[in-house]
Amino acid sequence: MSSFHSIGDLSRSYQLRLGQHGLKTRLDRLTEELMTGVKADIPKALAGDISGLAHIESRMKMLQTFQQNASEGQNRFTTMQSVLERMQSVVDELGPRLLSEPSIASDQDLRNRADNARQDFQSMLTALNTSSGGQYLFSGSKSDSAPIGALTAMLADLNAAVAGATTAAGIAGRIDAWFDSAPGSGGFADTFYQGDDSGDTRFLISPDRHINSKLTANSSELRDTLKGMAIITYASEAGAAISTDTLRELFSEAGARLVKATITLTSARSDLGQQQAAITQAQARNAAEITALSLARTNMVGADPYETTTALEETEARIQSLYALTARLSKLSLTDYLS
């Protein structure tokens, strides 16, 4: 008899430990589901078919990549817009003044104006070397290099380009030709511009849309600005080597190019604005689809918070009851057992 009862005690102890382990496992699972809102055993919740879930998660990851691309693109174009805005504010103010001042300003005032314009030109070149996210914005596909070199190097090239020209029209024409020279001709695109206009700068912002801005420091939309600023900066550099009459004529030549640049800068900013609008639309579509997919995923693997809470409370109550039973059984004495 005693041997039979001993085996029963061991079996009961084993069953109690087994019950404790099962309830503790269930408690951990329900706690995890309540905290995450997701079923702990997803294959079981989906009856072993997880292909639909895998498709949803793959699509969501792809859309999130598009959203990251779109965000980077928006930052890029916003910064480029800021650079062009600063350039245009100078051009809009300086162009008309260069056209009007030669007829009313003194020789010294004109030379002071030319010196100030040179500082503005330096600021423009610095702005065109702006980078964002480790990439230079106006370098085209060669975004790891600043697109513009030092102003002193440009002036050295311009001095060589205008050598022999004696009239303001001749000087301005030589400067125009240097900026517009085709690659391989030894002009701006070869000796001063350090970017690359031939590569592909497109990147996807949605499953069916990409963005691409071909605007660089070598784009025609910016060269009118650079020409006008270069002409007036050349006048500042030449100083007393050019006559007052030539200086006044160079003012007019530079002013004419800057007035024209107002139109081309506006066009460039408009193109960037269209790209920004496309990004905003793509972000909205991507976000809507991500939300829809997230809801579909929740419907597939989500843990109902009410049901989970109820099951959790029930499990806690069963654990408390089991602990109370275990404590009571552990207090039985041999006398109580034999009686």
LOMI-281370 format. One line per 2 residues: their letters; for each residue x, y, z of N, C-alpha, C. Coordinates in steps of 0.1 Angstrom, whole numbers. Layout:
a	X Y Z X Y Z X Y Z | ...
This chain:
ms	8 -12 0 0 0 0 9 12 0 | 19 12 9 27 25 10 34 27 -3
sf	38 17 -10 45 18 -23 35 25 -33 | 23 20 -33 13 26 -42 11 40 -40
hs	9 44 -27 7 58 -23 19 67 -27 | 31 62 -26 44 69 -29 44 73 -44
ig	40 63 -52 40 66 -66 29 76 -69 | 18 76 -62 8 86 -64 12 100 -60
dl	20 101 -50 25 114 -46 35 120 -56 | 43 111 -62 52 116 -72 45 120 -85
sr	34 113 -88 26 116 -100 19 129 -97 | 14 131 -85 7 144 -83 17 156 -83
sy	29 154 -78 39 165 -78 42 168 -93 | 44 157 -101 47 160 -115 36 167 -122
ql	23 163 -119 12 170 -126 11 184 -122 | 14 187 -109 14 201 -104 24 210 -112
rl	37 204 -113 47 211 -120 44 213 -134 | 38 203 -140 34 204 -154 23 214 -156
gq	14 215 -147 4 225 -148 9 239 -146 | 19 240 -137 25 253 -135 32 258 -147
hg	39 249 -153 47 252 -166 38 256 -177 | 27 249 -179 18 252 -189 11 266 -187
lk	7 269 -175 0 281 -172 10 293 -174 | 23 290 -169 33 301 -170 36 304 -185
tr	37 293 -193 39 295 -208 27 303 -214 | 15 299 -210 3 306 -215 3 321 -211
ld	7 323 -199 8 337 -193 18 345 -201 | 30 340 -204 40 347 -212 35 350 -226
rl	28 340 -232 23 342 -245 13 353 -246 | 3 353 -237 -7 363 -236 -2 377 -233
te	8 377 -224 14 390 -221 21 396 -233 | 28 388 -241 35 392 -253 25 397 -263
el	14 390 -265 4 394 -275 -3 407 -270 | -5 409 -257 -12 421 -253 -2 433 -255
mt	11 431 -253 20 442 -255 23 445 -270 | 23 435 -278 27 437 -292 14 439 -301
gv	3 433 -296 -9 434 -305 -9 424 -316 | 1 414 -316 2 404 -326 2 390 -320
ka	-4 381 -327 -4 367 -322 10 362 -321 | 13 355 -310 26 350 -307 30 339 -317
di	20 330 -321 23 319 -330 15 323 -343 | 22 330 -352 16 335 -364 13 323 -374
pk	22 313 -376 18 302 -385 5 295 -380 | 4 293 -367 -8 287 -362 -20 295 -364
al	-19 309 -362 -30 318 -364 -35 318 -379 | -26 315 -388 -29 315 -402 -30 301 -408
ag	-32 291 -399 -34 277 -403 -22 272 -412 | -10 278 -410 1 273 -417 4 280 -431
di	-6 288 -435 -4 295 -448 0 309 -446 | 13 312 -448 18 326 -445 21 333 -458
sg	17 328 -469 21 334 -482 15 348 -483 | 2 349 -479 -5 362 -480 2 372 -471
la	6 368 -459 13 377 -450 27 381 -455 | 34 372 -461 47 375 -467 46 385 -478
hi	35 384 -486 33 393 -497 30 407 -492 | 22 408 -481 19 421 -475 32 427 -469
es	39 420 -462 51 425 -456 62 429 -466 | 63 422 -477 72 425 -488 68 438 -494
rm	55 440 -497 50 452 -503 52 464 -494 | 50 462 -481 52 473 -471 67 477 -471
km	76 468 -471 90 471 -471 94 479 -483 | 88 475 -495 91 482 -507 86 497 -507
lq	74 498 -502 68 512 -501 76 520 -491 | 80 514 -480 88 522 -470 101 527 -477
tf	107 519 -485 119 523 -493 116 535 -502 | 104 534 -509 100 545 -517 98 558 -509
qq	92 556 -497 90 568 -488 103 574 -484 | 113 565 -481 126 571 -478 133 578 -490
na	131 572 -501 136 579 -514 129 593 -515 | 116 592 -514 108 605 -515 112 615 -505
se	115 611 -493 119 621 -483 132 627 -486 | 142 618 -491 155 623 -495 154 633 -506
gq	145 629 -516 143 638 -528 137 651 -524 | 127 651 -515 121 663 -511 131 672 -504
nr	140 667 -495 150 675 -489 160 680 -499 | 163 672 -509 172 676 -519 167 688 -527
ft	154 687 -532 148 698 -540 145 710 -532 | 142 708 -519 139 720 -511 152 728 -509
tm	163 721 -507 176 728 -506 180 735 -519 | 178 728 -530 181 734 -543 172 746 -545
qs	160 746 -541 151 757 -543 156 769 -534 | 161 766 -522 167 776 -514 179 783 -520
vl	188 775 -526 199 780 -533 195 789 -545 | 186 785 -553 181 793 -564 174 805 -560
er	167 804 -549 160 816 -543 170 827 -539 | 181 823 -533 191 832 -529 198 839 -541
mq	200 830 -551 206 836 -564 197 846 -570 | 184 842 -571 175 851 -578 173 864 -570
sv	173 863 -557 172 876 -550 183 886 -553 | 195 881 -555 206 889 -560 204 894 -574
vd	200 885 -583 198 888 -597 187 898 -599 | 176 896 -592 165 905 -594 168 920 -589
el	177 921 -579 180 934 -574 192 940 -582 | 202 932 -586 214 937 -592 212 940 -607
gp	205 931 -614 203 933 -629 198 947 -633 | 187 951 -628 182 965 -631 192 976 -627
rl	199 974 -616 208 984 -611 220 985 -621 | 225 974 -626 236 975 -635 232 981 -648
ls	219 980 -652 215 987 -664 213 1002 -662 | 209 1006 -650 206 1020 -648 217 1029 -642
ep	226 1023 -634 236 1030 -627 247 1036 -637 | 251 1030 -648 261 1036 -656 258 1050 -661
si	245 1054 -662 242 1067 -667 241 1078 -656 | 241 1073 -643 239 1083 -632 250 1082 -621
as	257 1071 -620 267 1069 -610 281 1074 -614 | 289 1078 -604 303 1082 -606 311 1070 -609
dq	323 1073 -614 333 1063 -617 336 1055 -605 | 338 1061 -593 342 1054 -581 330 1046 -576
dl	318 1051 -577 306 1044 -573 305 1031 -581 | 308 1032 -594 307 1020 -603 317 1010 -599
rn	329 1014 -596 339 1005 -592 336 998 -578 | 330 1006 -569 326 1000 -557 315 990 -559
ra	306 993 -568 295 984 -571 300 971 -577 | 310 972 -585 316 960 -591 323 952 -581
dn	330 958 -571 336 951 -560 326 943 -552 | 314 950 -549 304 943 -541 298 931 -549
ar	296 933 -562 291 923 -571 300 911 -571 | 313 913 -570 323 902 -569 320 894 -557
qd	317 900 -546 314 893 -533 302 885 -535 | 292 891 -541 279 883 -544 282 871 -553
fq	291 872 -562 294 861 -571 301 850 -563 | 310 854 -554 316 844 -546 306 836 -538
sm	296 844 -532 286 837 -524 277 827 -533 | 275 831 -545 267 823 -554 275 810 -557
lt	287 811 -560 295 799 -563 296 790 -551 | 297 796 -539 297 788 -527 284 781 -525
al	272 788 -528 259 782 -527 257 770 -537 | 263 771 -549 262 760 -558 270 748 -554
nt	279 749 -544 286 738 -539 279 732 -526 | 266 736 -524 259 731 -513 257 716 -514
ss	258 709 -503 256 694 -502 245 691 -493 | 239 680 -495 228 675 -486 229 660 -485
gg	229 655 -473 230 640 -472 243 635 -477 | 254 643 -477 267 638 -482 268 639 -498
qy	258 645 -504 258 646 -519 257 661 -523 | 266 664 -533 265 678 -538 254 679 -548
lf	245 689 -546 233 690 -553 233 694 -567 | 244 702 -571 245 707 -584 256 701 -592
sg	260 688 -589 271 681 -595 266 670 -605 | 253 669 -607 247 659 -615 250 645 -609
sk	254 635 -618 256 622 -613 270 620 -606 | 278 630 -606 291 630 -599 289 637 -586
sd	280 632 -577 276 640 -566 286 639 -554 | 297 632 -556 307 631 -545 317 642 -546
sa	316 651 -557 325 662 -559 318 675 -559 | 324 685 -554 318 699 -555 318 703 -569
pi	307 709 -575 307 712 -589 315 724 -593 | 318 733 -584 324 746 -587 338 747 -580
ga	348 752 -588 361 755 -582 362 769 -576 | 374 773 -574 376 786 -567 374 797 -577
lt	369 809 -572 367 820 -581 380 825 -587 | 391 824 -579 404 829 -585 408 821 -597
am	405 808 -597 408 800 -608 399 803 -620 | 387 807 -618 378 811 -629 383 824 -635
la	387 833 -626 392 846 -632 404 845 -640 | 413 835 -636 425 833 -644 421 827 -658
dl	411 819 -658 406 813 -671 400 824 -679 | 392 833 -673 385 844 -680 395 854 -686
na	405 857 -678 416 866 -683 422 861 -695 | 425 848 -695 431 841 -707 421 842 -719
av	408 840 -716 398 839 -726 396 853 -733 | 396 864 -725 393 877 -731 406 884 -736
ag	417 878 -735 430 884 -739 429 889 -753 | 432 901 -756 431 907 -769 419 914 -772
at	408 912 -764 395 919 -766 397 933 -760 | 393 944 -767 394 957 -762 381 965 -760
ta	370 960 -764 358 966 -762 349 958 -752 | 340 965 -746 331 958 -737 323 947 -743
ag	318 949 -756 311 939 -763 320 927 -766 | 333 930 -769 342 919 -772 345 911 -760
ia	347 918 -748 350 911 -736 338 903 -732 | 326 908 -732 314 901 -728 312 889 -737
gr	315 891 -750 313 880 -760 323 868 -757 | 335 872 -753 345 861 -750 341 854 -738
id	336 861 -728 331 854 -716 319 845 -719 | 310 850 -727 299 842 -731 304 829 -737
aw	313 830 -747 318 819 -754 325 809 -745 | 332 814 -735 339 805 -725 329 797 -717
fd	318 803 -713 307 796 -706 300 786 -714 | 298 789 -727 290 781 -736 298 771 -744
sa	311 771 -742 319 762 -750 315 747 -748 | 314 740 -759 311 726 -758 322 718 -751
pg	318 707 -744 328 699 -737 339 695 -747 | 352 696 -742 363 694 -751 369 706 -757
sg	362 717 -755 367 730 -762 375 738 -752 | 377 734 -740 385 741 -730 378 752 -723
gf	365 752 -723 357 762 -716 353 758 -702 | 342 765 -698 337 763 -684 335 748 -681
ad	329 741 -690 325 727 -688 338 718 -686 | 349 722 -691 361 714 -691 370 718 -679
tf	372 731 -678 382 736 -668 377 740 -655 | 364 742 -654 359 747 -641 348 739 -635
yq	339 734 -643 328 726 -638 333 712 -635 | 331 707 -623 337 695 -619 326 683 -617
gd	314 686 -621 304 676 -620 303 668 -633 | 291 661 -634 289 652 -646 275 653 -650
ds	272 657 -662 258 659 -667 253 646 -674 | 262 637 -676 258 626 -685 252 614 -678
gd	254 613 -665 249 601 -658 234 602 -655 | 229 591 -648 215 590 -645 213 594 -630
tr	205 603 -627 202 607 -613 188 604 -609 | 181 595 -616 168 592 -613 167 583 -601
fl	156 584 -593 154 574 -582 139 573 -580 | 135 560 -577 120 557 -576 115 563 -563
is	102 569 -564 95 574 -552 82 567 -550 | 78 558 -560 66 550 -559 67 539 -569
pd	58 529 -568 60 518 -578 59 522 -592 | 53 533 -595 52 537 -610 57 551 -612
rh	65 557 -603 70 571 -605 84 572 -601 | 92 579 -609 106 583 -605 107 598 -606
in	117 603 -600 120 618 -601 134 619 -606 | 136 630 -613 150 632 -618 151 647 -621
sk	161 653 -615 164 667 -618 178 668 -625 | 178 673 -637 190 674 -645 197 687 -643
lt	191 695 -634 197 709 -631 211 707 -624 | 221 713 -630 234 713 -625 240 727 -626
an	252 729 -620 259 742 -621 263 745 -635 | 262 735 -644 265 736 -658 253 738 -667
ss	241 738 -661 229 739 -669 227 753 -675 | 221 753 -687 219 766 -694 210 775 -685
el	201 770 -677 193 778 -668 201 787 -659 | 213 782 -655 221 790 -646 232 798 -652
rd	235 794 -665 247 801 -671 245 816 -674 | 232 820 -676 230 834 -678 234 842 -666
tl	230 836 -654 234 842 -641 249 843 -640 | 256 831 -643 270 831 -641 277 840 -651
kg	272 841 -663 278 851 -673 277 865 -668 | 265 869 -663 264 883 -659 273 886 -647
ma	273 877 -637 282 879 -626 296 878 -629 | 300 870 -639 314 869 -643 319 882 -650
ii	310 888 -658 314 900 -665 316 911 -655 | 307 913 -646 309 924 -636 321 921 -627
ty	323 908 -624 335 905 -615 348 907 -623 | 348 904 -636 360 907 -644 363 922 -644
as	352 930 -644 354 945 -644 360 949 -631 | 356 942 -620 362 945 -607 377 941 -606
ea	380 929 -612 393 924 -612 402 933 -620 | 397 938 -632 406 946 -641 409 959 -634
ga	400 965 -626 403 977 -620 406 989 -629 | 416 996 -627 420 1007 -635 425 1004 -648
ai	427 991 -651 432 987 -664 421 989 -675 | 409 991 -671 398 994 -681 393 1008 -679
st	390 1014 -690 385 1028 -689 371 1029 -683 | 368 1042 -679 355 1044 -673 344 1040 -683
dt	346 1044 -696 336 1041 -706 334 1026 -708 | 345 1019 -708 344 1004 -709 337 998 -697
lr	340 1004 -685 334 999 -673 319 1001 -674 | 314 1013 -678 300 1015 -679 293 1006 -689
el	300 1003 -700 295 994 -710 294 979 -705 | 304 976 -697 304 962 -691 293 961 -681
fs	290 972 -674 278 972 -665 265 968 -673 | 264 975 -684 252 972 -692 251 958 -698
ea	263 953 -702 264 940 -707 260 930 -696 | 266 932 -684 263 923 -673 248 924 -669
ga	243 936 -668 229 938 -664 219 931 -674 | 222 932 -687 213 925 -697 213 910 -695
rl	224 904 -691 224 890 -689 217 886 -676 | 218 895 -666 211 892 -653 196 894 -654
vk	192 903 -662 178 905 -664 172 893 -671 | 179 888 -681 175 876 -688 175 864 -678
at	185 864 -669 186 853 -660 174 852 -650 | 167 863 -648 155 862 -639 145 852 -645
it	144 852 -658 134 843 -665 139 829 -664 | 152 826 -667 157 813 -667 157 807 -653
lt	160 815 -643 160 810 -629 146 807 -625 | 136 815 -629 122 812 -626 118 799 -632
sa	122 796 -644 119 784 -651 125 772 -644 | 138 774 -639 144 763 -632 137 760 -619
rs	133 770 -612 126 768 -599 112 762 -602 | 106 766 -613 93 760 -616 94 745 -618
dl	105 741 -625 107 726 -628 109 719 -615 | 117 725 -606 119 719 -593 106 718 -585
gq	98 728 -586 85 728 -579 76 716 -584 | 77 713 -597 69 702 -603 74 689 -597
qq	87 688 -596 92 676 -590 88 674 -575 | 88 686 -568 84 685 -554 69 681 -553
aa	61 687 -562 47 683 -561 45 668 -564 | 53 663 -573 52 649 -577 56 640 -564
it	66 645 -557 70 638 -545 59 638 -535 | 53 649 -533 42 650 -522 31 641 -526
qa	27 640 -538 16 632 -543 20 617 -541 | 32 613 -544 37 600 -542 37 596 -528
qa	42 605 -519 42 602 -505 28 599 -500 | 18 607 -504 5 605 -499 -1 592 -504
rn	2 588 -517 -3 575 -521 4 563 -514 | 17 565 -512 25 554 -505 19 553 -491
aa	17 564 -484 12 563 -470 -1 557 -470 | -10 560 -479 -24 554 -479 -23 539 -481
ei	-14 535 -490 -13 520 -492 -6 513 -481 | 3 519 -474 9 514 -462 -1 512 -451
ta	-10 522 -450 -20 521 -439 -30 510 -442 | -34 508 -455 -43 498 -459 -36 484 -457
ls	-24 483 -460 -17 470 -459 -15 467 -444 | -12 477 -436 -11 475 -422 -23 470 -415
la	-35 475 -420 -48 471 -415 -50 456 -419 | -47 453 -431 -48 439 -436 -40 430 -428
rt	-28 434 -425 -19 426 -417 -24 424 -403 | -29 434 -397 -35 433 -384 -47 424 -384
nm	-55 424 -394 -66 415 -395 -62 401 -396 | -50 398 -401 -45 385 -403 -39 379 -390
vg	-30 388 -384 -22 383 -373 -24 390 -360 | -33 400 -360 -35 408 -348 -42 400 -337
ad	-38 403 -325 -45 398 -313 -55 407 -307 | -67 402 -306 -78 411 -301 -75 415 -287
py	-74 428 -283 -70 432 -270 -80 427 -259 | -93 428 -263 -103 424 -253 -102 409 -250
et	-102 401 -260 -100 386 -258 -87 383 -251 | -77 389 -255 -64 387 -248 -64 390 -234
tt	-70 402 -230 -71 406 -216 -79 396 -208 | -90 392 -214 -99 382 -207 -91 369 -204
al	-85 364 -215 -77 352 -213 -66 353 -203 | -60 365 -203 -49 368 -194 -53 368 -180
ee	-65 374 -177 -70 375 -164 -74 361 -159 | -80 353 -168 -84 339 -165 -72 331 -161
te	-61 332 -169 -49 325 -167 -42 329 -153 | -42 342 -150 -37 346 -137 -45 340 -126
ar	-58 339 -127 -66 334 -117 -63 319 -115 | -61 312 -126 -58 297 -125 -45 295 -119
iq	-35 304 -122 -22 303 -116 -23 305 -101 | -31 315 -97 -32 318 -82 -39 306 -75
sl	-49 300 -82 -55 288 -76 -46 277 -75 | -38 274 -85 -28 264 -85 -18 266 -74
ya	-13 278 -73 -3 281 -62 -9 279 -48 | -22 283 -47 -29 281 -34 -30 266 -31
lt	-34 258 -41 -35 243 -39 -22 237 -36 | -11 241 -43 2 236 -41 7 239 -26
ar	4 251 -22 8 255 -8 0 247 2 | -12 244 -1 -20 237 9 -16 222 10
ls	-13 216 -2 -8 203 -2 5 201 5 | 14 211 3 27 210 9 27 211 24
kl	16 216 30 15 217 44 9 204 51 | 5 194 43 0 182 49 11 175 57
sl	7 171 69 17 163 78 14 149 76 | 24 140 81 22 126 81 10 121 89
td	7 128 100 -4 125 108 -17 128 100 | -18 140 93 -29 143 85 -31 133 74
yl	-20 128 69 -20 119 57 -26 105 61 | -21 101 74 -25 87 78 -39 87 84
s	-44 99 89 -57 99 95 -68 97 86
